[in-house]
Amino acid sequence: MIPSSTETVCALGACELLVGRDQYSNYPEEVLDLPELGSGFSPNLEAIVALEPDLVLVSESGDLAKQLVDLGIPVYAGTAQTFSEVFDKISTIAKLINHEKEAAFLNLKMRTDLVNIHKLIAGASAPSVFYELDSSPYSVGPESFIGEIISLAGGDNIVTADLGTFPKLDPEYIVASNPEIILLADAAYGESAETLAARAGWSAISAIVSGKVIELSQEQVDIINRPGPRIVDALFLLAQIFHPDMID
């Protein structure tokens, strides 16, 4: 009942074990054929129980885990909160579904791919980056999962740790920070380079002047936001944006 766990099971080569999915699990494409069971915060409990699952993968947030445990249904409640925890979560889920060898191979491949990406951008200067979650504007701090991805991909987040993990920023702070690259995670909701330029004082921001406002697709947002086996894809995607001359 959480997309990153759905993706992890499939990355371990065990998609056939899945009997249902939450409404946000949309990758890989084959999971779209599974029964949709609501979300982690608004689950269809009756439908989940009717499937008689041997195990339900849920977030530690919300009441679903307790509800299922009270009904005698085995649950694993856990979400990776940091980059390094992704590997631990893959190993944990693999142990629960008897795919430990596959997890060892997957984790090794992911770590190898990450090392190769780091080699490609080694020595590159880090452009300043603003990641917009919504037009409030909320953003991501350096200690958040997305903040870690930005840093590992060779970007310099304009949000400092003292502002929090997911802070609502003063627009004047963003203008004063003058980011060289802006990533719009809210492009699907109508935000664009044009709407940003229309905000008071924003038209002179470096990213807007130089045409480096990146309107992320929903698929790209999913890749960046989900702490699962596609973290390599997320890192590569952002590294390409931050260092286009070093990664083609």
FENRAZI-V446741 format. One record per residue. PSI is psi in whole degrees, 0 to 359 (none if undefined). OMEGA is omega in degrees with one decimal (NA if undefined). NEAR is the number of other ideal C-beta (glycine too) atoms within 10 Angstrom. Layout:
<<PSI OMEGA NEAR> <PSI OMEGA NEAR>>
This chain:
<<33 177.5 28> <130 -172.3 26> <318 -177.6 22> <327 177.8 25> <321 175.8 29> <313 -179.1 25> <325 179.6 24> <314 179.2 29> <316 -178.9 25> <323 178.2 20> <336 177.1 23> <3 179.3 22> <27 -175.1 12> <29 -179.5 16> <328 -176.6 15> <346 178.5 9> <343 -177.8 15> <134 178.2 19> <353 178.8 14> <171 -178.2 20> <159 172.2 20> <167 -173.1 27> <341 -178.0 15> <349 177.9 16> <110 -175.2 26> <12 -179.4 16> <139 -6.6 19> <169 -171.6 12> <329 -176.0 7> <338 -179.1 11> <345 180.0 20> <343 177.9 11> <351 -179.0 8> <154 175.9 16> <135 177.8 13> <130 -170.1 15> <28 -178.0 23> <201 180.0 16> <174 178.7 17> <330 -178.8 24> <343 177.8 12> <66 -174.6 10> <155 171.5 21> <86 -173.0 17> <319 -179.2 15> <318 -179.5 8> <323 178.2 13> <312 -178.9 24> <321 -177.6 15> <334 179.9 12> <348 179.6 14> <55 -177.8 8> <149 174.7 18> <338 -178.3 11> <140 175.2 14> <128 178.8 24> <119 -175.8 25> <170 172.6 24> <156 176.2 18> <348 177.9 13> <153 178.0 12> <181 -174.0 16> <357 -172.6 13> <316 -177.9 25> <312 -179.4 21> <319 -179.7 12> <318 -179.0 16> <318 178.5 22> <319 178.8 13> <335 179.1 9> <3 177.6 11> <18 -179.4 7> <126 179.7 18> <139 -175.6 11> <142 164.3 18> <116 -179.2 17> <111 -179.8 20> <139 176.7 19> <133 177.5 20> <129 179.8 21> <343 179.6 16> <167 -179.0 13> <313 -176.6 19> <331 -179.6 9> <341 178.6 15> <317 -178.9 24> <321 178.3 18> <320 -179.0 13> <320 177.4 22> <315 -179.7 27> <321 -179.3 17> <312 179.3 15> <321 179.5 23> <320 179.1 22> <322 -178.8 12> <331 -177.5 15> <15 176.4 18> <46 176.6 11> <45 -175.1 22> <323 178.3 13> <320 179.0 10> <324 179.2 16> <319 179.3 22> <318 179.0 13> <315 -178.7 13> <313 -179.4 20> <321 178.6 17> <316 179.9 11> <317 179.6 13> <315 -179.9 19> <321 178.6 12> <316 179.1 10> <321 179.6 15> <318 177.5 16> <318 -179.5 9> <322 177.2 11> <317 179.5 20> <324 178.1 14> <323 -178.2 10> <328 -176.0 15> <7 -179.1 19> <132 177.2 9> <355 -179.4 7> <145 176.1 14> <146 -175.1 9> <117 176.8 16> <147 176.9 17> <138 -170.4 16> <137 170.3 29> <123 179.1 27> <113 -177.2 28> <118 176.4 23> <318 175.1 19> <176 -171.8 13> <7 -178.8 15> <316 3.3 12> <127 170.9 21> <149 179.7 15> <195 -177.7 28> <136 177.0 27> <166 -177.4 19> <340 -179.3 17> <359 174.8 15> <165 178.6 21> <314 -179.6 21> <322 177.0 25> <321 176.6 23> <317 179.9 21> <316 179.4 24> <314 -178.9 27> <314 -178.7 17> <334 178.6 18> <1 176.5 24> <26 176.2 25> <158 179.5 26> <100 -177.5 16> <130 179.1 25> <343 179.5 23> <127 179.5 26> <158 -173.7 12> <327 -176.9 12> <345 179.8 7> <349 176.7 16> <180 -176.0 15> <316 178.5 16> <72 -173.5 14> <151 167.3 19> <119 -172.6 12> <149 169.8 18> <125 179.9 11> <327 179.5 14> <330 177.1 10> <318 -179.3 16> <316 179.2 22> <315 -179.2 16> <328 180.0 11> <336 174.8 18> <59 -177.2 15> <145 178.6 25> <336 178.3 21> <136 174.7 22> <128 177.5 24> <121 -178.0 29> <104 175.1 25> <353 -179.0 23> <19 -179.9 20> <327 179.9 20> <345 -179.3 13> <16 172.0 10> <354 179.3 9> <144 -175.8 20> <177 176.1 13> <324 -178.7 17> <316 -179.4 9> <327 177.2 15> <318 -179.0 22> <335 -179.5 14> <349 177.9 10> <147 -175.4 16> <119 175.8 8> <354 -173.4 11> <340 -173.1 17> <339 -179.2 12> <359 178.8 10> <138 -175.2 23> <314 -177.3 15> <324 -179.6 22> <318 179.7 19> <320 -175.3 13> <1 178.6 10> <31 -179.2 8> <42 169.7 19> <116 -174.7 25> <113 179.0 20> <97 -175.8 16> <138 174.1 22> <164 178.9 10> <325 177.4 12> <318 178.6 11> <321 177.5 19> <317 178.2 18> <316 -179.2 20> <316 -177.5 23> <323 -172.6 24> <336 -169.8 18> <118 179.7 26> <75 -177.3 25> <202 -173.5 26> <349 178.4 23> <17 177.9 22> <331 176.6 24> <318 177.3 18> <320 179.5 14> <315 -179.1 24> <317 180.0 25> <318 179.3 19> <311 -178.4 19> <324 177.7 29> <323 176.5 22> <321 -179.9 16> <317 -176.4 20> <327 -173.8 25> <63 -175.3 19> <336 -179.7 9> <346 -176.3 6> <340 179.4 15> <121 178.9 18> <none NA 6>>
